[in-house]
Amino acid sequence: MTTDQFTFTVTKTDGAARTGEIRMPRGVIRTPAFMPVGTAATVKAMYPDQVKALGADVVLGNTYHLMLRPSAERVARLGGLHKFMNWPYPILTDSGGFQVMSLSALRKIDESGVTFQSHIDGSTHVMTPERSIEIQGLLGSDIQMQLDECVKLPCTEAVAEKAMRLSLRWAERCRVAFGEQPGRAMFGIVQGGEVERLRIESAKELANLDLKGYAIGGLAVGEPQDVMLRMIETVEPYMPNTKPRYLMGVGTPDDIVESVRRGVDMFDCVMPTRAGRHGLVFTRFGRMNLRNARFAEDTRPLDAESKCAASNTYSRAYLHHLVRSNEILGMMLLTWNNLAYYQELMAGLRKAIAEGRLEDHIGEVKEGWAKGEH
Ligand SMILES: CNc1nc2cc3c(=O)[nH]c(N)nc3c(CCc3ccccc3)c2[nH]1
């Protein structure tokens, strides 16, 4: 009897929200989970053990970036991504299609896959569903995403339908290419733009493939929050509730809270890391832009009650100075604070769901943001 080496268990529910655990050989992912983005095999400005200490159970790698530099074959020759970046825990990699469409020049998409020019050296690459899964396997990725076509919003129904159907055909090809990789998983990605009937059809067809998890794609591409939330509400009833749901690219703390409420289990966003490098901090009092002169002589730490040294030790005046001086330590401390806050937010949501008091907790969290910094 082969014990399944990749399992997801829902432990508690509170309305549509749920807590769960994804268990795999490299570790356990506690859901709802926020997954820091480590695009080029590093969570920018953070040490791996710092990321782990904050409570992150999984980080994201990027097929598009790593295939161009240093190349998937070189990472494989060097022992795989976990060894390469000293992150022995779970890694989820995107398939690369989204980054091709948002980063590369001269790209062409057709039934076979995506052809594009590297944004680094202009070299031409072909990414097929099979090649994307091969690259993710060479990297040693624990959770591999199907190759899909994410359309820019707004778009016509015809455009959304064409991309959704292509993505479904690519999901099947990825499933075949992935084969049986014990302890690893391949997730399908629901597409369909803002068209509810397309979203439902995509979710139903993907559910028939009996994959180990499902992402909601094609969102967090500039649409208003109410459109994003409506798409989640539309598609959630058609996504198997015994499988993890991953909302790609989301989001702000408010986006995450509202999506957890609607049954989403996994999130990724460059917001906390990228914003941190630009002086924008996230706290339980809401967000602050530390470039702002009002902080120049503010002796308070970001949050005296936070467990994180970046948040409870350094004065806002000092952080303001570091940001204005474009000092590396500024990027490090604000990234550290932001990731600490995001993980604290997720831990609070998991606890509230486990105790059946999510709605009250969400009220308290939003009150803290509204109060602003006291
Ligand atoms: C910011 N908003 C955003 N919306 C997205 C939609 C899709 C989508 O429909 N399909 C795929 N494949 N990826 C998407 C991503 C990238 C997420 C990511 C980045 C880095 C590493 C690992 C994963 C998105 N990101």
PDBQT file of the ligand as one rigid body, heavy atoms in Angstrom, charges set to zero:
ROOT
HETATM    1  C1  LIG A 401       0.476  39.774  -9.085  1.00  0.00    +0.000 C 
HETATM    2  N1  LIG A 401      -0.707  39.210  -9.646  1.00  0.00    +0.000 N 
HETATM    3  C2  LIG A 401      -0.690  37.992 -10.215  1.00  0.00    +0.000 A 
HETATM    4  N2  LIG A 401      -1.745  37.479 -10.863  1.00  0.00    +0.000 NA
HETATM    5  C3  LIG A 401      -1.351  36.283 -11.347  1.00  0.00    +0.000 A 
HETATM    6  C4  LIG A 401      -2.021  35.350 -12.148  1.00  0.00    +0.000 A 
HETATM    7  C5  LIG A 401      -1.325  34.207 -12.567  1.00  0.00    +0.000 A 
HETATM    8  C6  LIG A 401      -1.964  33.242 -13.459  1.00  0.00    +0.000 A 
HETATM    9  O1  LIG A 401      -3.134  33.376 -13.905  1.00  0.00    +0.000 OA
HETATM   10  N3  LIG A 401      -1.223  32.183 -13.854  1.00  0.00    +0.000 N 
HETATM   11  C7  LIG A 401       0.074  31.988 -13.409  1.00  0.00    +0.000 A 
HETATM   12  N4  LIG A 401       0.716  30.895 -13.845  1.00  0.00    +0.000 N 
HETATM   13  N5  LIG A 401       0.691  32.832 -12.547  1.00  0.00    +0.000 NA
HETATM   14  C8  LIG A 401       0.028  33.966 -12.139  1.00  0.00    +0.000 A 
HETATM   15  C9  LIG A 401       0.688  34.903 -11.308  1.00  0.00    +0.000 A 
HETATM   16  C10 LIG A 401       2.125  34.705 -10.837  1.00  0.00    +0.000 C 
HETATM   17  C11 LIG A 401       2.172  34.144  -9.439  1.00  0.00    +0.000 C 
HETATM   18  C12 LIG A 401       3.580  33.764  -9.045  1.00  0.00    +0.000 A 
HETATM   19  C13 LIG A 401       4.612  34.700  -9.089  1.00  0.00    +0.000 A 
HETATM   20  C14 LIG A 401       5.900  34.335  -8.735  1.00  0.00    +0.000 A 
HETATM   21  C15 LIG A 401       6.192  33.056  -8.343  1.00  0.00    +0.000 A 
HETATM   22  C16 LIG A 401       5.161  32.115  -8.288  1.00  0.00    +0.000 A 
HETATM   23  C17 LIG A 401       3.854  32.480  -8.633  1.00  0.00    +0.000 A 
HETATM   24  C18 LIG A 401      -0.025  36.062 -10.938  1.00  0.00    +0.000 A 
HETATM   25  N6  LIG A 401       0.377  37.152 -10.210  1.00  0.00    +0.000 N 
ENDROOT
TORSDOF 0
